């Protein structure tokens, strides 16, 4: 299912849900992705706004997921994006 993600918190929640759907522990996913369990936990909490893209892509690949760039939906104006980001902090 495609999701429109604009905040680190939303990305973390999507990764966590995909991990749970795959019935993996954080340690199992971290091992498959070659990242630390601690790093993965921080990502899942949405607390790493400057996470290394290569690590994020490795985690997504381990979950058989990927990124797709798309035009923003009309309902996401600049104010809505800024508000969602600030809410996630």
N, CA, C and O atoms as a GROMACS GRO file, in nm:
protein
  356
    1UNK      N    1   0.084  -0.117   0.000
    1UNK     CA    2   0.000   0.000   0.000
    1UNK      C    3   0.090   0.124   0.000
    1UNK      O    4   0.184   0.132   0.078
    2UNK      N    5   0.061   0.218  -0.086
    2UNK     CA    6   0.138   0.342  -0.094
    2UNK      C    7   0.096   0.436   0.017
    2UNK      O    8  -0.022   0.447   0.052
    3UNK      N    9   0.196   0.505   0.073
    3UNK     CA   10   0.170   0.603   0.178
    3UNK      C   11   0.241   0.732   0.141
    3UNK      O   12   0.351   0.728   0.086
    4UNK      N   13   0.181   0.844   0.171
    4UNK     CA   14   0.245   0.973   0.151
    4UNK      C   15   0.305   1.013   0.284
    4UNK      O   16   0.233   1.039   0.381
    5UNK      N   17   0.438   1.019   0.289
    5UNK     CA   18   0.510   1.044   0.414
    5UNK      C   19   0.582   1.177   0.404
    5UNK      O   20   0.655   1.202   0.309
    6UNK      N   21   0.560   1.264   0.505
    6UNK     CA   22   0.624   1.395   0.503
    6UNK      C   23   0.705   1.424   0.628
    6UNK      O   24   0.772   1.527   0.635
    7UNK      N   25   0.703   1.336   0.727
    7UNK     CA   26   0.777   1.360   0.850
    7UNK      C   27   0.858   1.237   0.889
    7UNK      O   28   0.824   1.125   0.849
    8UNK      N   29   0.964   1.256   0.966
    8UNK     CA   30   1.039   1.142   1.017
    8UNK      C   31   0.952   1.048   1.101
    8UNK      O   32   0.970   0.927   1.099
    9UNK      N   33   0.859   1.106   1.174
    9UNK     CA   34   0.770   1.024   1.257
    9UNK      C   35   0.683   0.931   1.172
    9UNK      O   36   0.663   0.815   1.206
   10UNK      N   37   0.632   0.984   1.062
   10UNK     CA   38   0.550   0.901   0.973
   10UNK      C   39   0.633   0.790   0.909
   10UNK      O   40   0.586   0.678   0.895
   11UNK      N   41   0.756   0.822   0.870
   11UNK     CA   42   0.844   0.720   0.812
   11UNK      C   43   0.874   0.612   0.915
   11UNK      O   44   0.871   0.493   0.884
   12UNK      N   45   0.904   0.653   1.036
   12UNK     CA   46   0.932   0.557   1.142
   12UNK      C   47   0.814   0.465   1.169
   12UNK      O   48   0.831   0.345   1.186
   13UNK      N   49   0.696   0.523   1.173
   13UNK     CA   50   0.576   0.442   1.198
   13UNK      C   51   0.552   0.343   1.084
   13UNK      O   52   0.510   0.230   1.108
   14UNK      N   53   0.578   0.385   0.961
   14UNK     CA   54   0.560   0.296   0.846
   14UNK      C   55   0.661   0.181   0.851
   14UNK      O   56   0.627   0.067   0.822
   15UNK      N   57   0.785   0.212   0.887
   15UNK     CA   58   0.887   0.107   0.898
   15UNK      C   59   0.850   0.010   1.010
   15UNK      O   60   0.859  -0.112   0.993
   16UNK      N   61   0.808   0.064   1.123
   16UNK     CA   62   0.769  -0.022   1.235
   16UNK      C   63   0.655  -0.114   1.198
   16UNK      O   64   0.659  -0.233   1.228
   17UNK      N   65   0.552  -0.060   1.130
   17UNK     CA   66   0.437  -0.141   1.092
   17UNK      C   67   0.478  -0.250   0.992
   17UNK      O   68   0.432  -0.364   1.001
   18UNK      N   69   0.564  -0.213   0.898
   18UNK     CA   70   0.610  -0.313   0.800
   18UNK      C   71   0.691  -0.422   0.869
   18UNK      O   72   0.681  -0.540   0.834
   19UNK      N   73   0.772  -0.383   0.967
   19UNK     CA   74   0.849  -0.483   1.043
   19UNK      C   75   0.757  -0.578   1.118
   19UNK      O   76   0.776  -0.699   1.115
   20UNK      N   77   0.657  -0.521   1.184
   20UNK     CA   78   0.562  -0.604   1.258
   20UNK      C   79   0.484  -0.695   1.164
   20UNK      O   80   0.460  -0.812   1.195
   21UNK      N   81   0.443  -0.642   1.048
   21UNK     CA   82   0.371  -0.723   0.949
   21UNK      C   83   0.458  -0.839   0.900
   21UNK      O   84   0.407  -0.947   0.870
   22UNK      N   85   0.589  -0.816   0.893
   22UNK     CA   86   0.683  -0.920   0.850
   22UNK      C   87   0.720  -1.014   0.965
   22UNK      O   88   0.796  -1.109   0.945
   23UNK      N   89   0.668  -0.987   1.083
   23UNK     CA   90   0.694  -1.067   1.203
   23UNK      C   91   0.844  -1.076   1.235
   23UNK      O   92   0.897  -1.182   1.265
   24UNK      N   93   0.908  -0.959   1.228
   24UNK     CA   94   1.049  -0.949   1.260
   24UNK      C   95   1.068  -0.869   1.388
   24UNK      O   96   0.992  -0.775   1.414
   25UNK      N   97   1.166  -0.905   1.465
   25UNK     CA   98   1.204  -0.822   1.578
   25UNK      C   99   1.291  -0.708   1.526
   25UNK      O  100   1.338  -0.712   1.413
   26UNK      N  101   1.312  -0.608   1.610
   26UNK     CA  102   1.403  -0.501   1.572
   26UNK      C  103   1.542  -0.558   1.543
   26UNK      O  104   1.607  -0.518   1.447
   27UNK      N  105   1.588  -0.651   1.627
   27UNK     CA  106   1.722  -0.707   1.607
   27UNK      C  107   1.732  -0.783   1.476
   27UNK      O  108   1.832  -0.772   1.405
   28UNK      N  109   1.630  -0.860   1.443
   28UNK     CA  110   1.632  -0.935   1.316
   28UNK      C  111   1.637  -0.841   1.196
   28UNK      O  112   1.714  -0.864   1.102
   29UNK      N  113   1.556  -0.736   1.199
   29UNK     CA  114   1.558  -0.640   1.088
   29UNK      C  115   1.690  -0.565   1.083
   29UNK      O  116   1.744  -0.542   0.975
   30UNK      N  117   1.740  -0.527   1.198
   30UNK     CA  118   1.869  -0.457   1.202
   30UNK      C  119   1.979  -0.545   1.143
   30UNK      O  120   2.061  -0.497   1.065
   31UNK      N  121   1.982  -0.672   1.180
   31UNK     CA  122   2.083  -0.764   1.127
   31UNK      C  123   2.071  -0.777   0.975
   31UNK      O  124   2.172  -0.773   0.904
   32UNK      N  125   1.950  -0.792   0.924
   32UNK     CA  126   1.929  -0.804   0.780
   32UNK      C  127   1.970  -0.677   0.706
   32UNK      O  128   2.017  -0.683   0.592
   33UNK      N  129   1.954  -0.563   0.771
   33UNK     CA  130   1.979  -0.433   0.709
   33UNK      C  131   2.121  -0.382   0.733
   33UNK      O  132   2.164  -0.282   0.675
   34UNK      N  133   2.194  -0.452   0.821
   34UNK     CA  134   2.330  -0.412   0.860
   34UNK      C  135   2.333  -0.274   0.924
   34UNK      O  136   2.418  -0.191   0.894
   35UNK      N  137   2.237  -0.254   1.015
   35UNK     CA  138   2.233  -0.134   1.099
   35UNK      C  139   2.222  -0.182   1.244
   35UNK      O  140   2.194  -0.300   1.268
   36UNK      N  141   2.244  -0.093   1.338
   36UNK     CA  142   2.231  -0.135   1.478
   36UNK      C  143   2.085  -0.136   1.520
   36UNK      O  144   2.002  -0.065   1.464
   37UNK      N  145   2.056  -0.219   1.620
   37UNK     CA  146   1.920  -0.224   1.672
   37UNK      C  147   1.883  -0.089   1.732
   37UNK      O  148   1.769  -0.045   1.720
   38UNK      N  149   1.978  -0.026   1.797
   38UNK     CA  150   1.952   0.106   1.857
   38UNK      C  151   1.915   0.209   1.749
   38UNK      O  152   1.820   0.285   1.767
   39UNK      N  153   1.990   0.210   1.639
   39UNK     CA  154   1.961   0.303   1.530
   39UNK      C  155   1.820   0.279   1.477
   39UNK      O  156   1.744   0.373   1.454
   40UNK      N  157   1.786   0.152   1.457
   40UNK     CA  158   1.653   0.117   1.406
   40UNK      C  159   1.544   0.164   1.502
   40UNK      O  160   1.441   0.216   1.459
   41UNK      N  161   1.566   0.146   1.632
   41UNK     CA  162   1.468   0.190   1.731
   41UNK      C  163   1.445   0.341   1.725
   41UNK      O  164   1.332   0.388   1.736
   42UNK      N  165   1.553   0.416   1.707
   42UNK     CA  166   1.542   0.562   1.697
   42UNK      C  167   1.464   0.599   1.571
   42UNK      O  168   1.380   0.689   1.574
   43UNK      N  169   1.493   0.531   1.460
   43UNK     CA  170   1.420   0.557   1.335
   43UNK      C  171   1.272   0.529   1.354
   43UNK      O  172   1.188   0.609   1.313
   44UNK      N  173   1.239   0.416   1.413
   44UNK     CA  174   1.098   0.380   1.432
   44UNK      C  175   1.024   0.481   1.518
   44UNK      O  176   0.903   0.499   1.502
   45UNK      N  177   1.093   0.545   1.608
   45UNK     CA  178   1.031   0.648   1.691
   45UNK      C  179   1.021   0.783   1.620
   45UNK      O  180   0.960   0.876   1.672
   46UNK      N  181   1.081   0.793   1.503
   46UNK     CA  182   1.079   0.919   1.429
   46UNK      C  183   1.170   1.024   1.489
   46UNK      O  184   1.149   1.144   1.470
   47UNK      N  185   1.272   0.980   1.562
   47UNK     CA  186   1.361   1.071   1.634
   47UNK      C  187   1.493   1.096   1.561
   47UNK      O  188   1.587   1.147   1.621
   48UNK      N  189   1.502   1.060   1.434
   48UNK     CA  190   1.627   1.076   1.359
   48UNK      C  191   1.601   1.154   1.230
   48UNK      O  192   1.604   1.095   1.122
   49UNK      N  193   1.576   1.284   1.240
   49UNK     CA  194   1.543   1.361   1.120
   49UNK      C  195   1.657   1.372   1.019
   49UNK      O  196   1.635   1.410   0.904
   50UNK      N  197   1.780   1.338   1.061
   50UNK     CA  198   1.894   1.344   0.970
   50UNK      C  199   1.956   1.207   0.948
   50UNK      O  200   2.078   1.195   0.934
   51UNK      N  201   1.874   1.105   0.944
   51UNK     CA  202   1.924   0.968   0.928
   51UNK      C  203   1.990   0.951   0.791
   51UNK      O  204   1.948   1.011   0.692
   52UNK      N  205   2.095   0.870   0.788
   52UNK     CA  206   2.165   0.845   0.662
   52UNK      C  207   2.072   0.773   0.564
   52UNK      O  208   2.014   0.669   0.596
   53UNK      N  209   2.061   0.829   0.446
   53UNK     CA  210   1.969   0.776   0.346
   53UNK      C  211   2.003   0.631   0.309
   53UNK      O  212   1.913   0.550   0.291
   54UNK      N  213   2.130   0.599   0.299
   54UNK     CA  214   2.169   0.462   0.265
   54UNK      C  215   2.120   0.360   0.366
   54UNK      O  216   2.079   0.250   0.329
   55UNK      N  217   2.123   0.398   0.494
   55UNK     CA  218   2.073   0.307   0.598
   55UNK      C  219   1.920   0.292   0.587
   55UNK      O  220   1.867   0.181   0.600
   56UNK      N  221   1.852   0.403   0.564
   56UNK     CA  222   1.706   0.397   0.549
   56UNK      C  223   1.669   0.308   0.431
   56UNK      O  224   1.579   0.225   0.441
   57UNK      N  225   1.739   0.325   0.318
   57UNK     CA  226   1.711   0.243   0.200
   57UNK      C  227   1.741   0.096   0.226
   57UNK      O  228   1.670   0.009   0.176
   58UNK      N  229   1.844   0.067   0.305
   58UNK     CA  230   1.875  -0.072   0.338
   58UNK      C  231   1.764  -0.135   0.421
   58UNK      O  232   1.727  -0.250   0.399
   59UNK      N  233   1.711  -0.059   0.516
   59UNK     CA  234   1.600  -0.110   0.597
   59UNK      C  235   1.478  -0.134   0.510
   59UNK      O  236   1.413  -0.238   0.520
   60UNK      N  237   1.446  -0.038   0.424
   60UNK     CA  238   1.331  -0.055   0.335
   60UNK      C  239   1.349  -0.176   0.244
   60UNK      O  240   1.256  -0.254   0.224
   61UNK      N  241   1.469  -0.194   0.188
   61UNK     CA  242   1.495  -0.309   0.101
   61UNK      C  243   1.479  -0.441   0.176
   61UNK      O  244   1.429  -0.538   0.121
   62UNK      N  245   1.522  -0.443   0.302
   62UNK     CA  246   1.508  -0.564   0.384
   62UNK      C  247   1.362  -0.599   0.410
   62UNK      O  248   1.328  -0.713   0.441
   63UNK      N  249   1.276  -0.499   0.397
   63UNK     CA  250   1.131  -0.520   0.416
   63UNK      C  251   1.059  -0.532   0.282
   63UNK      O  252   0.936  -0.530   0.277
   64UNK      N  253   1.135  -0.545   0.173
   64UNK     CA  254   1.080  -0.550   0.037
   64UNK      C  255   1.000  -0.424   0.006
   64UNK      O  256   0.896  -0.429  -0.061
   65UNK      N  257   1.049  -0.310   0.054
   65UNK     CA  258   0.987  -0.181   0.027
   65UNK      C  259   1.088  -0.092  -0.044
   65UNK      O  260   1.207  -0.124  -0.048
   66UNK      N  261   1.042   0.018  -0.099
   66UNK     CA  262   1.129   0.115  -0.163
   66UNK      C  263   1.066   0.251  -0.162
   66UNK      O  264   0.953   0.269  -0.115
   67UNK      N  265   1.139   0.347  -0.213
   67UNK     CA  266   1.086   0.484  -0.221
   67UNK      C  267   1.037   0.511  -0.362
   67UNK      O  268   1.093   0.461  -0.459
   68UNK      N  269   0.933   0.590  -0.370
   68UNK     CA  270   0.882   0.636  -0.499
   68UNK      C  271   0.850   0.783  -0.484
   68UNK      O  272   0.774   0.821  -0.394
   69UNK      N  273   0.906   0.865  -0.568
   69UNK     CA  274   0.879   1.008  -0.562
   69UNK      C  275   0.749   1.037  -0.637
   69UNK      O  276   0.722   0.980  -0.742
   70UNK      N  277   0.670   1.127  -0.580
   70UNK     CA  278   0.541   1.162  -0.640
   70UNK      C  279   0.511   1.308  -0.612
   70UNK      O  280   0.564   1.367  -0.517
   71UNK      N  281   0.426   1.365  -0.695
   71UNK     CA  282   0.379   1.500  -0.668
   71UNK      C  283   0.299   1.500  -0.539
   71UNK      O  284   0.228   1.404  -0.508
   72UNK      N  285   0.312   1.609  -0.465
   72UNK     CA  286   0.236   1.621  -0.340
   72UNK      C  287   0.086   1.623  -0.371
   72UNK      O  288   0.043   1.687  -0.467
   73UNK      N  289   0.007   1.553  -0.290
   73UNK     CA  290  -0.138   1.564  -0.306
   73UNK      C  291  -0.182   1.707  -0.280
   73UNK      O  292  -0.120   1.779  -0.202
   74UNK      N  293  -0.288   1.748  -0.345
   74UNK     CA  294  -0.337   1.885  -0.331
   74UNK      C  295  -0.366   1.923  -0.187
   74UNK      O  296  -0.354   2.040  -0.151
   75UNK      N  297  -0.404   1.827  -0.105
   75UNK     CA  298  -0.440   1.858   0.033
   75UNK      C  299  -0.319   1.891   0.118
   75UNK      O  300  -0.335   1.935   0.232
   76UNK      N  301  -0.197   1.872   0.066
   76UNK     CA  302  -0.076   1.904   0.142
   76UNK      C  303  -0.013   2.032   0.091
   76UNK      O  304   0.081   2.029   0.012
   77UNK      N  305  -0.064   2.143   0.137
   77UNK     CA  306  -0.002   2.271   0.109
   77UNK      C  307   0.118   2.290   0.199
   77UNK      O  308   0.141   2.210   0.290
   78UNK      N  309   0.195   2.394   0.176
   78UNK     CA  310   0.314   2.422   0.256
   78UNK      C  311   0.280   2.432   0.405
   78UNK      O  312   0.355   2.382   0.488
   79UNK      N  313   0.170   2.495   0.439
   79UNK     CA  314   0.133   2.508   0.580
   79UNK      C  315   0.105   2.371   0.643
   79UNK      O  316   0.144   2.346   0.757
   80UNK      N  317   0.039   2.284   0.569
   80UNK     CA  318   0.007   2.151   0.623
   80UNK      C  319   0.133   2.068   0.645
   80UNK      O  320   0.144   1.995   0.743
   81UNK      N  321   0.228   2.080   0.553
   81UNK     CA  322   0.354   2.007   0.569
   81UNK      C  323   0.430   2.058   0.688
   81UNK      O  324   0.481   1.980   0.768
   82UNK      N  325   0.439   2.190   0.701
   82UNK     CA  326   0.510   2.249   0.813
   82UNK      C  327   0.445   2.211   0.945
   82UNK      O  328   0.514   2.179   1.042
   83UNK      N  329   0.313   2.214   0.950
   83UNK     CA  330   0.241   2.178   1.072
   83UNK      C  331   0.263   2.032   1.108
   83UNK      O  332   0.284   2.000   1.225
   84UNK      N  333   0.260   1.943   1.008
   84UNK     CA  334   0.282   1.800   1.034
   84UNK      C  335   0.423   1.777   1.084
   84UNK      O  336   0.444   1.694   1.172
   85UNK      N  337   0.519   1.848   1.028
   85UNK     CA  338   0.658   1.830   1.071
   85UNK      C  339   0.675   1.879   1.215
   85UNK      O  340   0.735   1.810   1.297
   86UNK      N  341   0.623   1.996   1.245
   86UNK     CA  342   0.636   2.051   1.380
   86UNK      C  343   0.564   1.964   1.482
   86UNK      O  344   0.611   1.948   1.595
   87UNK      N  345   0.451   1.908   1.444
   87UNK     CA  346   0.377   1.820   1.534
   87UNK      C  347   0.459   1.696   1.569
   87UNK      O  348   0.450   1.644   1.680
   88UNK      N  349   0.539   1.650   1.472
   88UNK     CA  350   0.617   1.528   1.492
   88UNK      C  351   0.739   1.552   1.582
   88UNK      O  352   0.797   1.455   1.632
   89UNK      N  353   0.779   1.675   1.602
   89UNK     CA  354   0.899   1.702   1.682
   89UNK      C  355   0.877   1.681   1.829
   89UNK      O  356   0.969   1.700   1.909
   0.00000   0.00000   0.00000
